[in-house]
């Protein structure tokens, strides 16, 4: 279910307990069984939550209203994108439909070579990601095609980042990147890693879903100066706030803690000792502010 819907297990459990939705059936061993219609509605619900809808209100409204809102949202998104969808994005969708991973990677590599890593990771990828999300919401992409896109982006960015490792600056802070155990999405981490690498920061990426105590242990083991986390909108905001407060209290005071992503918790209220990064393109300026590291052109 986590793979199919993009919703962490903890979020599914919270929604089930708090809102009575979803209501999975049970097998002979009392394990949850989710019907295809529930999976489809949960995927739509995740997208609506990421757009700012409240999960409790959606759950109370029921599946027909969720489907109606998702259709309206998709129609607006597609209408807005109709004039803005580039030929590149159209080609990418065709390649995803054809399941041509090699050609899709070639398109991404050409875009990176043409515009540079900063523009690619900081501006163009977020736009393409939104278009891919809109296409999925409109029913133009299946889940496995969305996953293929993510994998191709990951491969292209990994190669680009590896080429920058020799340019690390000794005066730059060491950055450790990860997510909380309930956060399965890693593209945001990778885009952030690209921006840190461009500024000459040695970076340790520990992937997704790391327990808080292991984040603290890792930060000490790698002697991190900065811990960076990303949060998608599908994560429970209360969990995000409580987790950040707990992590800040457990980390040594010398280690900076940055949080990015589109989760509403990050704009709901400030947390002492946690810097919210609204846009990955802010990384050079924030490094200068927190570490007196001059931006690198």
HUCORDA-V906571 format. One record per backbone hydrogen bond with DSSP energy under -1.0 kcal/mol. CO is the residue of the C=O (numbers start at 1). NH is the residue of the N-H. If there is no record, write none. Layout:
co=CO nh=NH
co=CO nh=NH
This chain:
co=1 nh=5
co=2 nh=6
co=8 nh=12
co=9 nh=13
co=10 nh=14
co=11 nh=15
co=12 nh=16
co=13 nh=17
co=14 nh=18
co=15 nh=19
co=15 nh=21
co=25 nh=33
co=27 nh=30
co=31 nh=27
co=33 nh=25
co=35 nh=39
co=36 nh=40
co=37 nh=41
co=38 nh=42
co=39 nh=43
co=40 nh=44
co=41 nh=45
co=42 nh=46
co=43 nh=47
co=44 nh=48
co=45 nh=49
co=46 nh=50
co=48 nh=53
co=49 nh=52
co=54 nh=58
co=55 nh=59
co=56 nh=60
co=57 nh=61
co=58 nh=62
co=62 nh=66
co=63 nh=67
co=64 nh=68
co=65 nh=69
co=66 nh=70
co=67 nh=71
co=68 nh=72
co=69 nh=73
co=70 nh=74
co=71 nh=75
co=72 nh=76
co=73 nh=77
co=74 nh=78
co=75 nh=79
co=76 nh=80
co=77 nh=81
co=78 nh=82
co=81 nh=85
co=86 nh=90
co=87 nh=91
co=88 nh=92
co=89 nh=93
co=90 nh=94
co=91 nh=95
co=92 nh=96
co=93 nh=97
co=94 nh=98
co=95 nh=100
co=99 nh=101
co=100 nh=104
co=101 nh=105
co=102 nh=106
co=103 nh=107
co=104 nh=108
co=105 nh=109
co=106 nh=110
co=107 nh=111
co=108 nh=112
co=109 nh=113
co=110 nh=114
co=111 nh=115
co=112 nh=116
co=116 nh=120
co=117 nh=121
co=118 nh=122
co=119 nh=123
co=119 nh=124
co=120 nh=125
co=123 nh=127
co=124 nh=128
co=125 nh=129
co=126 nh=130
co=127 nh=131
co=128 nh=132
co=129 nh=133
co=130 nh=134
co=131 nh=135
co=132 nh=136
co=133 nh=137
co=134 nh=138
co=135 nh=140
co=136 nh=139
co=142 nh=146
co=143 nh=147
co=144 nh=148
co=145 nh=149
co=146 nh=150
co=147 nh=151
co=148 nh=152
co=149 nh=153
co=150 nh=154
co=151 nh=155
co=152 nh=156
co=153 nh=157
co=154 nh=158
co=155 nh=159
co=156 nh=160
co=157 nh=161
co=158 nh=162
co=159 nh=163
co=161 nh=164
co=164 nh=167
co=165 nh=168
co=169 nh=172
co=174 nh=225
co=174 nh=226
co=175 nh=204
co=176 nh=228
co=177 nh=206
co=179 nh=210
co=180 nh=183
co=186 nh=190
co=187 nh=191
co=188 nh=192
co=189 nh=193
co=190 nh=194
co=191 nh=195
co=192 nh=196
co=193 nh=197
co=194 nh=198
co=196 nh=201
co=197 nh=200
co=200 nh=169
co=202 nh=175
co=204 nh=177
co=211 nh=215
co=212 nh=216
co=213 nh=217
co=214 nh=218
co=215 nh=219
co=216 nh=220
co=217 nh=221
co=218 nh=222
co=219 nh=224
co=225 nh=256
co=226 nh=176
co=227 nh=258
co=228 nh=178
co=229 nh=260
co=231 nh=263
co=232 nh=235
co=236 nh=240
co=237 nh=241
co=238 nh=242
co=239 nh=243
co=240 nh=244
co=241 nh=245
co=242 nh=246
co=243 nh=247
co=244 nh=248
co=245 nh=249
co=246 nh=250
co=247 nh=251
co=252 nh=255
co=256 nh=227
co=257 nh=275
co=258 nh=229
co=259 nh=277
co=260 nh=231
co=263 nh=266
co=264 nh=267
co=265 nh=269
co=271 nh=274
co=275 nh=259
co=279 nh=282
co=280 nh=283
co=282 nh=286
co=283 nh=287
co=284 nh=288
co=285 nh=289
co=286 nh=290
co=287 nh=291
co=287 nh=293
